[in-house]
Amino acid sequence: MEIPEFTPNGWREIKGAGWLALVDCNRSRDDPGLVGPVKIAGKLYECIAVKRTLSRRPTIHRGETIGLLLKD
């Protein structure tokens, strides 16, 4: 299984929930494979949810900034 890898655009601490890593999506649509192990800046994390940041479109598009909620 290939682990998705991202370069963060920013980080936000979510009190009691972990960290939100803001990344550019490298997929052309929603991908349930993003929940689970991911690499952010070369470090392995457990992604527990994908959050939309700006767009209200029904699907995530390549290049769109998304938030990955990472287990603390």
C-alpha positions, -999 to +999 in steps of 0.1 A: +000+000+000+014+034-010+012+060+018+001+094+005+027+121+011+022+159+013+041+191+020+023+212+046+012+248+038+004+253+075-006+237+108-033+244+133-037+228+167-072+215+174-075+213+212-082+178+223-083+164+188-048+167+173-034+188+145-049+200+112-023+200+085-032+223+055-020+207+023-026+209-014-046+179-026-028+158-051-059+139-062-085+148-087-115+138-064-123+127-029-102+098-019-112+077+011-076+064+012-065+097+028-079+085+061-052+063+076-015+066+074-001+097+057+033+114+055+035+151+061+070+166+055+085+131+056+070+122+090+043+095+094+010+104+110-024+089+113-051+109+095-085+105+111-105+129+089-103+151+058-117+186+062-127+210+034-112+245+039-125+270+014-145+253-014-181+242-010-180+220-041-192+184-035-158+169-044-122+178-037-102+188-068-065+185-075-046+215-062-073+225-037-062+232-002-076+207+023-071+200+060-060+166+072-069+160+109-040+141+124-041+121+156-021+138+183 
